[in-house]
Every structure is written in C-alpha cells, then in structure tokens.
Amino acid sequence: MRDIIDLGDSYKFNIEDEWYKKFCNQKEKGETFGSRAVFSFDWQRFLWAFILGIYVGKHTKLQNKTSNPPFGTEVFKNRNKILKTMIALTLQDLYKDNPDKLKSDFEEVSEKGENLGKKIRIAIEEYANTGFSIIDRRARERPGYIENIEDVVTDILSDKEWAWES
C-alpha cells in the first residue's frame, strides 16, 4: 500500500483556520489539557471530524488553511491501523459511484511516477472540514460539546441522520 498510496512521512494535515481557532490547540473556559474528557489531542478531534464528514459523505474544500497545522502523519506512526482505515474509508467514498475510476486514476498517476497520496490527503482534510462544521453546529446547540463525553457518546450510539450545512 505504501507504494500506491503515500501520504508522506512528515505531511501536516491542513485545517480550516476557523476550525483550528475554535477546536484545535485551544481550551474552553476552565479546561486544561489534562482535564479533557474526550479528546486529549488535536489529532483525535480531527479524526472525529473526519468520521462525521465521512458519515454524511461530504467533503468541503478548505478556503483558509491555518498557517500552522498542529499535527501530521507522524501521529499515526504507532497508530497505523487508524491511518489505513482513514485511507480506506476515503477511497471507498471517493469511488463509490464509479469504482473503475480508481484503476484509471491509479494508472494515470503511476505513469507520472506519482501516487494517489495527494488526492487522498486533500479528501481526508475536506471530510474533516465538513465534520468540523457539524461539530461547530453541535457546539452551538450544546456548549462544550467537544469535551462532553455524554454528548459525544450519545452521538456515536445514535442512529440519527447527521445533517451538513454549507
């Protein structure tokens, strides 16, 4: 898989600046990093946003990337299964309507001596971007949502349809 899909060993995942300022490397009032009940690290918040974006099947282009992305592929060094799952879910959703396009895209980048890593990285970021907009809406509905374990677990176990707002 490494030769076909290489995200890069030191690639930093881009995050929309608005979401970075609201949800990454930030603390809510009275919160310390050690007191976080759900997501201790920014990559975990990004992963939750990615999952929400994949769930609704929508990836939204980043308009204003943060100038200092908080983490990159290095955080998945000892969490390789998580990264591979993100890649697999991304490929599945990108090519769900035309699986044969995966083969033609692979052949096209192979002829250029490239791989599908860039396309997948961008899609992962875009799914997370959609997910952060969902998290933002949930935080407006339920202040402190991102660190309220009961709210997050309820959402994980819920069969409700997640809505996405543009």
C-alpha positions as CSV (number, residue, x, y, z in Angstrom):
1,M,0.0,0.0,0.0
2,R,2.9,2.3,0.7
3,D,4.0,2.4,-3.0
4,I,0.5,3.0,-4.3
5,I,-0.6,5.5,-1.6
6,D,2.0,7.5,0.2
7,L,0.7,10.4,2.3
8,G,4.2,11.4,3.2
9,D,6.1,10.8,6.4
10,S,6.1,14.4,7.6
11,Y,3.0,15.8,5.9
12,K,1.0,18.2,8.1
13,F,-2.8,17.9,7.8
14,N,-4.4,21.2,6.9
15,I,-7.3,22.5,8.9
16,E,-9.6,25.4,8.1
17,D,-8.3,28.3,10.2
18,E,-11.7,29.0,11.7
19,W,-11.9,25.4,13.0
20,Y,-8.3,25.4,14.1
21,K,-9.0,28.5,16.3
22,K,-12.2,27.0,17.7
23,F,-11.3,23.4,18.2
24,C,-7.5,22.7,18.0
25,N,-4.8,23.6,20.5
26,Q,-7.5,25.6,22.3
27,K,-9.1,25.2,25.7
28,E,-12.6,26.1,26.7
29,K,-13.1,28.2,29.8
30,G,-11.7,26.4,32.9
31,E,-10.5,23.5,30.8
32,T,-6.9,22.2,30.9
33,F,-5.4,19.7,28.5
34,G,-5.2,17.2,31.3
35,S,-8.9,17.6,32.1
36,R,-10.2,16.9,28.6
37,A,-12.8,14.2,29.0
38,V,-13.0,13.1,25.3
39,F,-10.2,14.4,23.0
40,S,-6.9,14.9,24.7
41,F,-5.1,15.7,21.4
42,D,-5.9,17.7,18.3
43,W,-5.5,14.7,16.0
44,Q,-8.3,13.0,17.9
45,R,-10.6,16.0,17.3
46,F,-9.6,15.9,13.6
47,L,-10.3,12.2,13.5
48,W,-13.8,12.7,15.0
49,A,-14.4,15.5,12.4
50,F,-13.2,13.2,9.7
51,I,-15.6,10.4,10.8
52,L,-18.5,12.9,10.8
53,G,-17.6,14.1,7.3
54,I,-17.3,10.5,6.0
55,Y,-20.6,9.6,7.7
56,V,-22.5,12.3,5.8
57,G,-20.5,11.6,2.7
58,K,-19.5,15.2,2.1
59,H,-16.1,16.8,1.7
60,T,-15.8,20.5,1.7
61,K,-12.8,22.4,0.2
62,L,-10.7,24.4,2.7
63,Q,-10.9,28.1,2.0
64,N,-8.5,29.5,4.6
65,K,-6.0,26.9,5.8
66,T,-4.4,27.6,9.2
67,S,-0.8,28.7,8.9
68,N,0.5,26.3,11.5
69,P,-1.2,22.9,11.2
70,P,-1.0,21.2,14.7
71,F,-0.1,17.6,13.6
72,G,0.8,15.5,10.7
73,T,1.1,11.9,9.6
74,E,3.7,11.4,12.3
75,V,1.0,11.0,15.0
76,F,-0.2,7.8,13.2
77,K,3.3,6.2,13.3
78,N,2.2,3.8,16.1
79,R,-1.5,4.0,15.1
80,N,-1.1,2.7,11.5
81,K,-4.5,0.9,11.5
82,I,-6.2,4.3,12.1
83,L,-4.4,5.9,9.2
84,K,-5.1,2.9,6.9
85,T,-8.8,3.0,7.9
86,M,-9.0,6.7,7.1
87,I,-7.4,6.0,3.7
88,A,-9.8,3.0,3.0
89,L,-12.9,5.0,4.0
90,T,-11.8,7.9,1.9
91,L,-11.2,5.7,-1.2
92,Q,-14.5,3.9,-0.6
93,D,-16.4,7.2,-0.5
94,L,-14.5,8.9,-3.3
95,Y,-15.0,6.0,-5.7
96,K,-18.4,4.7,-4.5
97,D,-20.2,5.8,-7.7
98,N,-17.5,4.7,-10.1
99,P,-15.1,2.0,-8.7
100,D,-13.4,1.6,-12.1
101,K,-12.2,5.2,-11.9
102,L,-9.8,4.2,-9.0
103,K,-8.0,2.0,-11.5
104,S,-7.7,4.7,-14.1
105,D,-6.7,7.3,-11.6
106,F,-4.0,4.9,-10.3
107,E,-2.7,4.2,-13.8
108,E,-2.7,7.9,-14.5
109,V,-0.6,8.9,-11.5
110,S,1.7,5.8,-12.0
111,E,2.5,7.0,-15.5
112,K,3.7,10.3,-14.0
113,G,5.7,8.5,-11.3
114,E,3.4,9.7,-8.6
115,N,0.8,8.1,-6.3
116,L,-2.7,8.8,-5.0
117,G,-1.4,10.2,-1.7
118,K,-2.1,13.9,-2.5
119,K,-5.6,13.3,-3.7
120,I,-6.3,11.2,-0.6
121,R,-4.7,13.7,1.8
122,I,-6.8,16.5,0.4
123,A,-10.0,14.4,0.6
124,I,-9.3,13.5,4.3
125,E,-8.8,17.2,5.1
126,E,-12.0,18.0,3.3
127,Y,-14.1,15.3,5.1
128,A,-12.7,16.7,8.4
129,N,-13.6,20.2,7.3
130,T,-17.3,19.1,6.8
131,G,-17.1,17.3,10.2
132,F,-15.8,20.4,12.0
133,S,-18.8,22.3,10.6
134,I,-21.0,19.7,12.2
135,I,-19.1,19.9,15.5
136,D,-19.4,23.7,15.4
137,R,-23.2,23.4,15.0
138,R,-23.4,20.8,17.8
139,A,-21.3,23.2,20.0
140,R,-23.8,26.0,19.4
141,E,-26.6,23.6,20.3
142,R,-24.8,22.2,23.3
143,P,-22.0,24.5,24.6
144,G,-18.9,22.4,25.5
145,Y,-20.0,19.6,23.2
146,I,-16.5,18.7,22.0
147,E,-15.5,17.7,25.5
148,N,-18.8,16.5,26.9
149,I,-18.3,12.7,26.9
150,E,-22.0,12.1,27.3
151,D,-22.9,14.2,24.3
152,V,-20.2,12.6,22.1
153,V,-21.1,9.0,23.2
154,T,-24.8,9.8,22.6
155,D,-23.9,10.9,19.1
156,I,-21.7,7.9,18.4
157,L,-24.5,5.5,19.5
158,S,-27.3,7.4,17.8
159,D,-29.0,6.3,14.6
160,K,-29.9,9.9,13.9
161,E,-29.1,11.3,10.5
162,W,-26.3,13.9,10.6
163,A,-27.1,17.0,8.7
164,W,-24.5,19.1,7.0
165,E,-24.9,22.8,6.5
166,S,-22.9,24.6,3.8
